[in-house]
Amino acid sequence: MTEELKKGLEGVLVAESSLSFIDGEAGELVYRGYTIDDLARNASFEEVLYLLWHGQLPAAEELSVFESSMAEERSLNDGVHRLVRELAEADEEPMAALRTIVSNLSAYDPDVDAEPTDEAANLRKGRRITAKIPTALAAFSRIRDGEDPIAPREDLDHASNFLYMLNGEEPDDVLAETFDMALVLHADHGLNASTFSATVTASTLSDLHASVTSAVGTLSGSLHGGANQDVMQALFELDDSGKDPVEWVEDRLDAGDRVPGFGHRVYSVKDPRAKILSGESEALGEAAGTPHWHDYSVAIEEYLTEEKGLAPNVDFYSSSTYYQMGIPVDIYTPIFAMSRVGGWIAHILEQYDDNRLIRPRARYVGPKDLSVTPIDDR
């Protein structure tokens, strides 16, 4: 048994997976053999969900049945609606609210009593969780803004339906396609922190809701899911300063602050997802007459890449993309979860299929050979 310490489990192989492959040096991301660029441009989010959960892209009839089964599960039970309203009116932080909502969904799931490893039941549970998260998130956002929730529509796809429930109007094709693409890009990314958290929970034979709840809690941490929100706040700061982007970056670095959205635990080059979203951000900016957000981003990227050798990650361009779609900044991370839940569920199913309790060791570095002093003498 090796005694080599690997803090953060960096570089440690703990599982085999057929779901996604990352080449950090080449800047490649692959889902079940398909490059992320190919999927983002040629497959819908529902197709990617089917691919992750069933191992292959669906045929037309399979996709139609799958889309219908997802759409039928979008509505929330009255009890969940009450909880969403209570959380919104209490001004709960969005990721904390989502964590509570996902856990609460189990109380109303028809398969709640199924064995944790029942694959058919888990696929049904997975469809319900994935379909209901957008409804709950849109309702939460509207209620806290003093607006009534909007019921989901079964005639819209997953991406369009969320934007409709959030903004109160059916999105145009450009917005719908861009948001669908963003969901595809975020659907899976290897054994990242939240996915690992989900598999650790699943390895104890906890159920699907518990495992997904663990993942949501992990994603809520600022080192994992909060960077997209931080990027937009930084762009606001730049815009308010009136400074040239390069001057603003230099001042920020001189003050000892980092620029969010740069660097990645896996990629040593530009995140392939950032390459795609950069183009989408530019197109949205041109259409909306607000190209400055993309212009700021490009200027910052060019400076940090050329002068500091830093490359942007997916969060750097997803932030301005979401902002130009009218999405509130503080629900960027819940939207990340709205997509990544597809990958979480796929990894949980994979863990159940060949389960072994995940139990690493820690090297003890505390004191030894102590003895208890009687309490009166302490």
C-alpha positions as CSV (number, residue, x, y, z in Angstrom):
1,M,0.0,0.0,0.0
2,T,1.5,3.3,-1.1
3,E,2.3,6.0,1.5
4,E,2.6,8.8,-1.1
5,L,0.4,11.7,-0.1
6,K,-1.7,13.2,-2.9
7,K,-3.5,16.2,-1.5
8,G,-6.9,16.8,-3.1
9,L,-6.5,13.3,-4.7
10,E,-4.8,15.1,-7.6
11,G,-3.8,12.7,-10.4
12,V,-5.1,9.7,-8.4
13,L,-7.1,7.1,-10.4
14,V,-10.1,6.0,-8.4
15,A,-12.5,4.7,-11.0
16,E,-13.0,3.6,-14.6
17,S,-15.7,5.5,-16.6
18,S,-17.1,5.4,-20.1
19,L,-18.8,8.7,-19.7
20,S,-16.4,11.5,-20.5
21,F,-12.7,12.0,-21.4
22,I,-10.6,15.1,-20.9
23,D,-7.2,15.8,-22.5
24,G,-6.0,18.8,-20.5
25,E,-3.0,19.4,-22.6
26,A,-4.7,19.2,-25.9
27,G,-7.9,21.0,-24.7
28,E,-10.3,18.2,-25.6
29,L,-13.5,17.1,-24.0
30,V,-15.4,14.0,-25.1
31,Y,-18.7,12.5,-24.1
32,R,-18.9,8.8,-24.8
33,G,-16.7,9.1,-27.8
34,Y,-18.2,12.3,-29.3
35,T,-16.2,15.6,-29.1
36,I,-17.9,18.4,-27.2
37,D,-17.8,20.6,-30.3
38,D,-19.7,18.1,-32.4
39,L,-22.3,17.5,-29.7
40,A,-22.7,21.2,-28.9
41,R,-23.3,22.1,-32.5
42,N,-25.3,19.0,-33.6
43,A,-27.1,17.5,-30.7
44,S,-29.7,18.9,-28.3
45,F,-29.5,18.7,-24.5
46,E,-32.1,16.0,-24.4
47,E,-30.0,13.9,-26.9
48,V,-27.0,14.4,-24.7
49,L,-28.9,13.3,-21.6
50,Y,-30.0,10.1,-23.5
51,L,-26.4,9.5,-24.6
52,L,-25.0,9.9,-21.0
53,W,-27.8,7.7,-19.4
54,H,-28.2,5.1,-22.1
55,G,-24.8,4.9,-23.8
56,Q,-25.7,5.9,-27.3
57,L,-27.4,8.8,-29.1
58,P,-31.2,8.1,-29.6
59,A,-32.9,7.4,-32.9
60,A,-35.7,9.7,-33.8
61,E,-38.5,7.7,-32.2
62,E,-36.4,7.1,-29.1
63,L,-35.8,10.8,-28.8
64,S,-39.4,11.6,-29.2
65,V,-40.4,9.2,-26.4
66,F,-37.6,10.5,-24.2
67,E,-38.5,14.2,-24.7
68,S,-42.2,13.5,-23.9
69,S,-41.3,11.5,-20.8
70,M,-39.1,14.4,-19.6
71,A,-41.7,17.1,-20.4
72,E,-44.4,15.1,-18.5
73,E,-42.3,15.3,-15.3
74,R,-41.8,19.1,-15.3
75,S,-44.7,20.1,-12.9
76,L,-44.0,20.4,-9.2
77,N,-46.1,18.8,-6.4
78,D,-48.0,21.4,-4.3
79,G,-45.7,20.6,-1.3
80,V,-42.6,21.4,-3.4
81,H,-44.2,24.6,-4.6
82,R,-44.8,25.7,-1.0
83,L,-41.2,25.0,-0.1
84,V,-40.0,27.0,-3.1
85,R,-42.1,29.9,-2.1
86,E,-40.9,29.7,1.5
87,L,-37.3,29.7,0.4
88,A,-37.7,32.6,-2.0
89,E,-39.6,34.7,0.5
90,A,-36.9,34.0,3.1
91,D,-34.4,35.3,0.6
92,E,-32.4,32.0,0.7
93,E,-29.2,31.9,-1.3
94,P,-30.1,30.2,-4.6
95,M,-27.7,27.2,-4.3
96,A,-28.8,26.5,-0.8
97,A,-32.4,26.7,-1.9
98,L,-31.7,24.3,-4.8
99,R,-30.0,21.8,-2.4
100,T,-33.1,21.8,-0.1
101,I,-35.5,21.5,-3.1
102,V,-33.7,18.5,-4.6
103,S,-33.7,16.7,-1.3
104,N,-37.4,17.5,-0.8
105,L,-38.3,16.1,-4.3
106,S,-37.8,12.6,-2.9
107,A,-40.8,12.9,-0.6
108,Y,-43.1,13.0,-3.7
109,D,-41.3,10.6,-6.0
110,P,-43.3,7.5,-6.8
111,D,-40.2,5.3,-6.8
112,V,-39.0,6.5,-3.4
113,D,-39.1,3.0,-1.9
114,A,-37.2,1.4,-4.8
115,E,-33.9,-0.3,-4.0
116,P,-31.0,2.2,-4.5
117,T,-29.5,0.1,-7.3
118,D,-32.7,-0.4,-9.2
119,E,-31.6,1.0,-12.6
120,A,-35.1,1.3,-14.1
121,A,-36.3,3.2,-11.1
122,N,-33.2,5.4,-11.0
123,L,-33.7,6.3,-14.6
124,R,-37.3,7.4,-13.8
125,K,-36.0,9.3,-10.7
126,G,-33.3,10.9,-12.8
127,R,-35.8,12.1,-15.4
128,R,-38.0,13.6,-12.7
129,I,-35.1,15.4,-10.9
130,T,-33.7,16.7,-14.2
131,A,-37.1,17.9,-15.4
132,K,-38.2,19.5,-12.2
133,I,-35.0,21.5,-11.3
134,P,-35.7,24.1,-14.1
135,T,-39.3,24.5,-12.9
136,A,-38.2,25.0,-9.3
137,L,-35.4,27.3,-10.2
138,A,-37.5,29.6,-12.4
139,A,-40.3,29.7,-9.8
140,F,-37.8,30.6,-7.1
141,S,-36.3,33.4,-9.1
142,R,-39.7,34.9,-10.0
143,I,-41.2,34.7,-6.6
144,R,-38.3,36.5,-4.9
145,D,-38.7,39.2,-7.6
146,G,-42.4,39.6,-6.6
147,E,-43.7,37.8,-9.7
148,D,-45.9,34.7,-10.0
149,P,-44.4,31.4,-11.1
150,I,-45.1,30.3,-14.7
151,A,-46.3,26.8,-15.3
152,P,-44.1,24.7,-17.5
153,R,-45.1,23.9,-21.1
154,E,-44.8,20.4,-22.5
155,D,-44.6,21.7,-26.1
156,L,-41.2,23.4,-25.6
157,D,-37.8,21.7,-25.3
158,H,-35.8,21.7,-22.0
159,A,-33.9,24.9,-22.7
160,S,-36.7,26.9,-24.2
161,N,-39.1,25.9,-21.5
162,F,-36.7,27.1,-18.7
163,L,-36.3,30.5,-20.4
164,Y,-40.0,30.8,-20.9
165,M,-40.7,30.0,-17.2
166,L,-38.0,32.4,-16.1
167,N,-38.7,35.4,-18.4
168,G,-42.4,35.0,-19.1
169,E,-42.0,34.8,-22.9
170,E,-41.0,32.2,-25.3
171,P,-37.4,32.7,-26.4
172,D,-36.4,33.3,-30.0
173,D,-34.5,30.7,-31.8
174,V,-31.1,32.3,-31.2
175,L,-31.5,32.4,-27.4
176,A,-33.0,29.0,-27.2
177,E,-30.2,27.4,-29.3
178,T,-27.5,29.2,-27.4
179,F,-28.9,28.2,-24.0
180,D,-29.3,24.6,-25.2
181,M,-25.7,24.6,-26.3
182,A,-24.6,25.9,-22.9
183,L,-26.5,23.1,-21.2
184,V,-24.7,20.5,-23.4
185,L,-21.3,22.1,-22.6
186,H,-21.8,21.8,-18.9
187,A,-23.5,18.3,-18.8
188,D,-20.4,16.3,-17.7
189,H,-16.8,16.8,-17.0
190,G,-15.1,13.7,-15.7
191,L,-14.7,13.1,-11.9
192,N,-14.8,16.8,-10.8
193,A,-15.6,17.6,-7.2
194,S,-19.4,17.5,-7.3
195,T,-19.4,14.4,-9.4
196,F,-17.0,12.7,-7.1
197,S,-19.2,13.8,-4.1
198,A,-22.2,12.2,-5.8
199,T,-20.3,8.9,-6.4
200,V,-19.0,8.8,-2.8
201,T,-22.5,9.1,-1.5
202,A,-23.8,6.6,-4.0
203,S,-21.1,4.1,-3.0
204,T,-22.7,3.9,0.5
205,L,-25.9,2.8,-1.3
206,S,-27.6,6.0,-0.5
207,D,-30.4,6.7,-3.0
208,L,-30.3,8.9,-6.1
209,H,-31.8,12.0,-4.4
210,A,-29.3,11.8,-1.6
211,S,-26.4,11.5,-4.1
212,V,-27.6,14.4,-6.2
213,T,-28.1,16.5,-3.1
214,S,-24.5,15.9,-2.1
215,A,-23.4,17.0,-5.5
216,V,-25.4,20.2,-5.3
217,G,-23.9,21.0,-1.9
218,T,-20.4,20.5,-3.4
219,L,-21.1,22.6,-6.4
220,S,-22.2,25.5,-4.1
221,G,-18.6,26.0,-3.0
222,S,-16.8,29.0,-4.5
223,L,-13.9,26.9,-5.7
224,H,-16.1,24.8,-7.9
225,G,-19.3,26.4,-9.1
226,G,-19.2,30.1,-8.3
227,A,-16.6,31.3,-10.8
228,N,-19.2,32.2,-13.5
229,Q,-20.9,34.6,-11.1
230,D,-17.5,36.1,-10.0
231,V,-16.6,36.7,-13.7
232,M,-19.7,38.8,-14.3
233,Q,-19.2,40.8,-11.1
234,A,-15.6,41.5,-12.3
235,L,-16.9,42.6,-15.7
236,F,-19.3,45.0,-13.9
237,E,-16.4,46.3,-11.9
238,L,-14.4,46.9,-15.1
239,D,-17.4,48.6,-16.8
240,D,-18.0,50.9,-13.8
241,S,-14.3,51.8,-13.6
242,G,-14.1,53.4,-17.0
243,K,-10.6,51.9,-17.4
244,D,-9.1,50.2,-20.4
245,P,-9.4,46.4,-19.8
246,V,-5.6,45.9,-19.7
247,E,-5.2,48.7,-17.2
248,W,-7.9,47.3,-15.1
249,V,-6.3,43.8,-15.1
250,E,-2.9,45.2,-14.2
251,D,-4.4,47.3,-11.3
252,R,-6.3,44.2,-10.0
253,L,-3.2,42.0,-10.2
254,D,-1.0,44.7,-8.5
255,A,-3.5,44.8,-5.7
256,G,-3.1,41.1,-5.2
257,D,-6.4,40.1,-6.6
258,R,-6.9,37.3,-9.2
259,V,-9.0,37.6,-12.3
260,P,-11.8,35.0,-12.1
261,G,-12.4,32.6,-15.0
262,F,-8.8,31.8,-15.6
263,G,-6.9,28.6,-14.9
264,H,-8.3,25.1,-14.5
265,R,-7.4,22.0,-12.4
266,V,-7.3,19.9,-15.6
267,Y,-6.7,22.1,-18.6
268,S,-3.3,23.7,-19.3
269,V,-4.7,25.4,-22.5
270,K,-7.9,27.1,-23.3
271,D,-11.0,25.2,-22.2
272,P,-12.7,23.8,-25.3
273,R,-16.0,24.9,-23.9
274,A,-14.8,28.5,-23.6
275,K,-13.9,28.4,-27.3
276,I,-17.5,27.6,-28.2
277,L,-19.1,30.0,-25.7
278,S,-16.8,32.9,-26.8
279,G,-18.4,32.8,-30.2
280,E,-21.9,32.6,-28.8
281,S,-21.2,35.6,-26.4
282,E,-20.0,37.6,-29.3
283,A,-23.1,36.8,-31.4
284,L,-25.5,37.7,-28.6
285,G,-23.6,40.9,-28.0
286,E,-23.9,42.0,-31.6
287,A,-27.6,41.1,-31.7
288,A,-28.4,43.0,-28.5
289,G,-26.2,46.0,-29.3
290,T,-24.0,45.3,-26.3
291,P,-20.7,44.0,-27.8
292,H,-18.6,45.6,-25.0
293,W,-19.1,42.6,-22.7
294,H,-17.4,40.3,-25.2
295,D,-14.9,43.0,-26.2
296,Y,-13.9,43.3,-22.5
297,S,-13.5,39.5,-22.2
298,V,-11.4,39.2,-25.3
299,A,-9.0,42.0,-24.2
300,I,-8.6,40.4,-20.8
301,E,-8.0,37.0,-22.3
302,E,-5.4,38.2,-24.8
303,Y,-3.5,40.1,-22.0
304,L,-3.5,37.2,-19.5
305,T,-2.7,34.6,-22.1
306,E,0.2,36.6,-23.6
307,E,1.6,38.1,-20.5
308,K,0.8,35.5,-17.8
309,G,0.4,32.3,-19.7
310,L,-3.1,31.9,-18.3
311,A,-6.0,30.4,-20.3
312,P,-9.7,31.0,-19.8
313,N,-12.1,28.3,-18.5
314,V,-15.7,27.7,-19.4
315,D,-16.9,30.2,-16.7
316,F,-15.1,33.1,-18.3
317,Y,-17.4,33.2,-21.3
318,S,-20.5,31.5,-19.9
319,S,-21.0,34.5,-17.6
320,S,-21.4,37.1,-20.4
321,T,-23.4,34.7,-22.4
322,Y,-26.0,34.2,-19.6
323,Y,-26.1,37.9,-18.8
324,Q,-27.0,38.8,-22.4
325,M,-29.8,36.3,-22.2
326,G,-31.4,38.1,-19.3
327,I,-30.5,35.5,-16.6
328,P,-30.0,36.9,-13.1
329,V,-26.3,36.6,-12.1
330,D,-26.9,34.8,-8.8
331,I,-28.6,31.9,-10.5
332,Y,-25.7,31.1,-12.8
333,T,-24.4,28.3,-10.5
334,P,-27.9,26.8,-10.1
335,I,-28.1,26.7,-14.0
336,F,-24.7,24.9,-13.9
337,A,-26.4,22.3,-11.7
338,M,-29.4,22.3,-14.0
339,S,-27.1,20.9,-16.7
340,R,-24.6,19.0,-14.7
341,V,-27.3,16.9,-13.0
342,G,-27.3,14.9,-16.2
343,G,-23.7,13.9,-15.7
344,W,-24.1,13.4,-12.0
345,I,-26.9,10.9,-12.6
346,A,-24.9,9.1,-15.2
347,H,-22.0,8.7,-12.9
348,I,-24.2,7.6,-10.0
349,L,-25.7,4.9,-12.3
350,E,-22.2,3.8,-13.3
351,Q,-21.2,3.7,-9.6
352,Y,-24.2,1.5,-8.7
353,D,-23.4,-0.8,-11.6
354,D,-20.0,-1.8,-10.2
355,N,-20.1,-0.5,-6.7
356,R,-17.4,-0.5,-4.1
357,L,-17.5,1.7,-1.0
358,I,-15.2,4.6,-1.5
359,R,-12.9,4.8,1.5
360,P,-9.6,6.5,1.2
361,R,-7.1,6.9,4.1
362,A,-5.6,9.9,5.8
363,R,-2.1,10.0,7.2
364,Y,-2.2,10.6,10.9
365,V,0.0,13.6,11.9
366,G,-1.4,14.3,15.4
367,P,0.1,13.7,18.8
368,K,0.9,10.2,20.2
369,D,1.3,8.4,23.5
370,L,-0.9,10.9,25.5
371,S,-2.7,9.8,28.6
372,V,-5.8,11.2,30.2
373,T,-5.2,13.6,33.1
374,P,-8.0,13.4,35.8
375,I,-10.4,16.2,35.2
376,D,-9.7,17.9,38.5
377,D,-6.0,18.2,37.6
378,R,-6.5,19.8,34.1
